Amino acid sequence: MRKNSRSRAVLALAALSTAVLATGCSAEDAICGSGEYPVKAVGGKTGQACVADDENPPKGYVRYPKDRTPAHVGDKWDEYWSTVVVDSDGNIVKK
């Protein structure tokens, strides 16, 4: 690669990085997209899905409590819910 081409590549990467930061993109991965909410699988420590805001959870899933809903992968509620099992009413049955 010639020096001129390398300089352009570095400038392009810098511009892209600046654009990403300027748009407010977060380094954290969101659990669900816009217009969706996360639900927990019943009967296991793992398993979650995303449901459209205007829909009920599918069979085998329950809503998280409003004040304990994970928002980003690895946040405190995402970590917490991966350590417990809930029943079909959302009650914690096993830690």
Backbone torsions as a table, in degrees:
resi	resn	phi	psi	omega
1	MET	NA	133.8	179.6
2	ARG	-76.2	157.4	-177.7
3	LYS	-58.1	-41.4	-179.6
4	ASN	-63.1	-42.5	178.8
5	SER	-66.5	-39.8	179.0
6	ARG	-64.1	-41.4	178.7
7	SER	-62.7	-41.2	177.8
8	ARG	-64.1	-40.0	179.8
9	ALA	-64.1	-41.8	178.6
10	VAL	-64.7	-43.1	178.5
11	LEU	-64.3	-40.0	178.7
12	ALA	-64.2	-42.4	178.2
13	LEU	-64.0	-41.2	178.0
14	ALA	-63.6	-41.2	179.2
15	ALA	-65.2	-41.5	178.4
16	LEU	-63.6	-44.6	178.2
17	SER	-60.2	-43.0	178.5
18	THR	-63.7	-41.4	179.5
19	ALA	-63.2	-42.2	179.6
20	VAL	-63.4	-45.5	-179.9
21	LEU	-66.4	-37.0	-178.0
22	ALA	-70.2	-27.0	-179.1
23	THR	-84.0	-1.6	176.7
24	GLY	82.5	17.2	177.0
25	CYS	-65.3	139.3	-179.0
26	SER	-99.0	151.0	175.8
27	ALA	-74.8	-15.8	179.6
28	GLU	-82.5	140.1	176.7
29	ASP	-86.4	124.6	178.5
30	ALA	-68.9	143.7	176.8
31	ILE	-64.2	-46.9	-179.2
32	CYS	-131.1	163.9	177.6
33	GLY	-84.2	177.9	177.9
34	SER	-61.2	136.6	179.4
35	GLY	82.9	11.3	179.4
36	GLU	-131.4	159.9	173.1
37	TYR	-133.1	152.3	-178.5
38	PRO	-83.8	149.7	175.1
39	VAL	-131.7	152.1	-178.2
40	LYS	-102.3	141.6	176.2
41	ALA	-72.6	139.1	177.8
42	VAL	-79.9	139.6	170.9
43	GLY	86.5	6.3	178.3
44	GLY	-151.9	162.1	178.8
45	LYS	-78.7	-28.0	179.7
46	THR	-107.0	164.7	177.1
47	GLY	108.4	115.4	172.9
48	GLN	-150.6	162.2	-179.2
49	ALA	-144.6	172.8	175.6
50	CYS	-116.5	138.8	-176.6
51	VAL	-126.7	142.8	176.8
52	ALA	-59.3	141.9	-177.0
53	ASP	-52.9	-30.7	-176.5
54	ASP	-94.1	11.8	179.8
55	GLU	-119.2	155.3	174.0
56	ASN	-83.5	158.7	177.2
57	PRO	-61.3	145.3	176.5
58	PRO	-69.7	165.3	178.9
59	LYS	-56.9	135.5	-179.9
60	GLY	92.8	2.6	179.3
61	TYR	-132.5	152.8	176.3
62	VAL	-133.0	156.3	175.1
63	ARG	-71.7	149.7	170.1
64	TYR	-78.2	153.2	172.4
65	PRO	-60.4	142.4	-176.0
66	LYS	-53.6	-38.7	-176.8
67	ASP	-87.6	3.8	179.9
68	ARG	-136.6	36.3	-178.8
69	THR	-91.7	126.9	176.9
70	PRO	-67.3	142.2	179.5
71	ALA	-112.3	-36.8	-177.3
72	HIS	-130.6	148.5	177.1
73	VAL	-57.4	125.9	178.1
74	GLY	86.1	0.6	177.4
75	ASP	-72.2	174.8	-172.3
76	LYS	-60.9	-36.4	-179.3
77	TRP	-77.3	-32.8	174.9
78	ASP	-62.8	-44.6	177.9
79	GLU	-64.4	-45.5	-178.9
80	TYR	-58.7	-51.3	-175.2
81	TRP	-67.1	-17.9	176.8
82	SER	-79.9	-0.2	-179.9
83	THR	-110.8	-1.7	-177.1
84	VAL	-127.7	159.8	176.5
85	VAL	-115.0	137.1	178.3
86	VAL	-117.4	155.8	175.0
87	ASP	-92.2	-175.6	-175.8
88	SER	-68.8	-8.9	174.3
89	ASP	-100.2	0.7	179.9
90	GLY	86.4	6.8	178.9
91	ASN	-79.5	138.3	177.5
92	ILE	-71.8	124.6	-178.9
93	VAL	-114.0	-13.6	-179.7
94	LYS	-158.0	135.1	175.3
95	LYS	-112.3	NA	NA
